């Protein structure tokens, strides 16, 4: 671990232990106020120098310079970038996922309740990172990420996928309009809505839904880290928490993966 990060700065999954990866928390950076402290969003109102330092700390965890940590302009869609050449920080195209075989870059997605999903072929040669809110998940961003990985030589049956910290079903109350939109796009989505506390509301299982979508593609090595972003204010930023508190500025955590051959996946 980078000397400038602390043990609580990152969560890792045993499913991805064969490849460089991390679901980073909000702990261990230099940002202040509502962005405290490891805010990695280049599109927040945070001090740009603080964001640069925070991202450099994350990149350093992978043994890479700060400008090797790549990101995209996330739009809650299904667009995927195949990274052939790196770009400057903050200049990523509009998309919600990236894939690559390059070992000299790291792929990062920004979240604050949405599902960060990290992918790796079982030999570690092909990796991907996706930002999956409900719109992106229903819209097919996870399947699009797998398709892009397959174009690089990784069959779905040989891919490991892990859903990182995101808002959990008990915390994620949604309205009937959201449920109706999800069901209109995916008839199997209904299984992931439970009755809400309030009338005409529902509790949505985002992580479970993401895993279900992946399982339908043929991915069998699936896991979720099982961490709820909303109640854990010490470790995670949360858009829903901010909304319930009346609004204001907010930072975002980052989830990152990098390619590299190693021991390979051990089931």
N, C-alpha and C positions, 0 to 999 in steps of 0.2 A: 504494500500500500504506500502511496505517496506520503512523504514525511509531513506534508502540509494538510493531509486529510486525517480524519479520526475514524475509529472503528464504526461509529454510527453513521458515517457518511455514505455507506453503500450497503445494499442488500444483494446477495447473490443466490442463485438457485443451483442446487446440486445437479439438476438436469443439464445445466450448461457449464459444468465445471471443467469441461474439456476445451473451452474456448474463452477468450478474454471477454468479459461482460460485467455489467453492473447496473443495478437499479439504484440510482443515487438519491439520497434524501436531501433535505434542506439544510443539513448540518455540515459545518466544516468550511464555509466560505467567508467572504469579507463584506458582503452586502449588509446594509443596515435597514432599520425600520421595517416596513411591511415586506421587504425583500430578504430579510435575514434568513439564512446567511449565504447558502450555496445556490442562489438564483442563477439559472443558466439561460434564461430567455433573452435573446438579443432584441426582442420587440417589446420588452417591458419598459417602464419609465425609470428603471434603475440606472445608476451611474455606469456609463459604458466601461470605465476602467475597472470597476468591480466585476462586471460581467466577464470581461476579458480574463481577469485573474481567476475567477471561479471556473471558467471553462478550461483554462490552462491546468488547473488542479485536477480536473476530471481527466483531461487528456494525459496528464502525467501518470495517472493510475495505470494507463495502458502502455507507458513508456514512449509516449508520442508528444510532439510539440503541440501547443494550443491550436495552431491553425490546421492541424490534422483532424480535429473534431468537427465533423460536418453535420449540417442540419438543413432542413427545408422550410419553406413558408407553409405552415400547416393550415389546411382549409376545410377539414372535415369531409374530404372526398376519398376517391379510390386511386389517386395518382401515385405512381411508383417511379422513382429515379434509379436507373442502373448506373452506379458510380464508376465511371471509367477514368475520369480525371477530377482531382479535388477543386474546390472553389474557395473564395475568400469567405471568412466568417460573416454571416448576415446576408449573403448573396445567394442562398439556395433558392431554387425554383419553387413554384407552388406545387405541392405534393404532400402526401401523408405517409410515405414510406420510402425507404432506400434499400438497395441490395448491392453487394459488391463481392469481389474475390480479392481485392487489394488488401495487403497486410499493413500498409503504411498509413491507413486512415481508420477512423472510428466513426460509426454511424450513430447519431444521437437524435432521439425524439423527446419533445418537451410535453409535459403533462401537469395537470393539477386537479385531477379526478378522472380524466379519460384513461383508457387502458393502454399502457405501453407494452407492446408485444415484441419480444426479441426472438429471432430465428437463427438456426445454424444447421447446415448439413452435418451429418454425423461424423464426417471427417474434418469438420471445421473450416473447410475451404471456401464455402459460400455462406455468407451471413446476410441477415436482413433485420431491419427495425421498422416498426409500424406504430403510428399513432391511431388508436381506435376508440373514438367516442362512439356513442350509439349510432350516429348518422354514418360514420365511416364503416363501422362493423356491418350494419344493415346494407350499406351500399357496396360492400365487397372489397374493402381495402385489404383484408387478410388474404383472400383468395388471389387478389392481384399481386400481392407480395410473393406468394408461393409461385405464381406463374412466372414472375420475373426471376426467381431463384431457379426454377426449372430451366429457363432459357440459358442459365449459366451452368447447367449440368447437374442440379440437385433435384432428384425425384421427391415428390411429396412424402412418400413412405420412408424416405431417408432424412427427413427434416425433424429437428427438435424445436418446439415452440413453447415459450413461457410467457404468461401474462403477469405483468408486474403490479406494483401497488396501484390501486384504483378505487373509486368509490364502490362500496359493497352494497349488496341488495338491501340490507337493513337501513342503510343511510340514503338510498337513492330513490326518493319519491318522485314519480312522474305523473303527468296528467293523462287523461284519456286520449288527447290528441296525439301525444307521442306514441302511446301504445297502438293506436289505430294506424299511424304511419308505419310503424315497424311491422305490424301484421299485414299491411297491404303489400309490403315489399317481400316479406318472408313468412309464409304460413306456419313455419315451425317456431317462430319467435314467441308465441303465446306461452310456452312452457317456462319462460324466464320472467314472467310477470306474476307477482303474488298480490293479493289484496292489500291496498294501502291502509294506513291508519285513518286517513280522511276519506270521506265518501267520494266516489268517482276518481280516486287516485290509486296508483299501483306502485309496488316496489320492484325495481328492475335489477336483474342479476347480470351486470355487464360482463364480468369475468367469465361466468358460466356460459353466457351467450357466445363470447369470443371463442371459447374452447369448443363449443358445439359446432360453430361454423368451421373451425379448423378440422375437427374430427370428420366432418362431412366431405372434406377434400381428400381424406386418406392419411392425414397425419396421425400417428399413433403415439408418439412420444410427446405428451402434452402435460403441462403443469401450470398452476397459478401459485404465486407466492403467498396469496391469501391475506394481504394487508389492506386495510381500509383507510383511505386517505382522509376522510372527513373528520373522524374523532381524534386522530393522532396529530395534534397541532405541533407537537415538538419535532416530529420528523418530516411532516409532509405539508406542502401547500395544498389548498383545496378551494376551488371556485365555489362549491356549494356552501362551505363554511363562511366564505366571504359574503355571499349573497344573504345568508341567514343573519349575518352580523350587520347588514345594511350597506354593503358595498365597500369601495375603496381600492387602493392599489394592491397588487399581489405578485408574488414571484412564482416561478415554476421549477419543478425538479426535472432532471434529465435521466434518461435510460439509454445505455450505450452498449454496443457490441463491436468487436473487431475480429477479422478473419485471421486464421493461422492454423496450420496443421499441427496436431499434437497427438495425444494418446487416443483421441476419438471418444465417441459416446459410449458409456458403459451403462447398460440397462440394469 
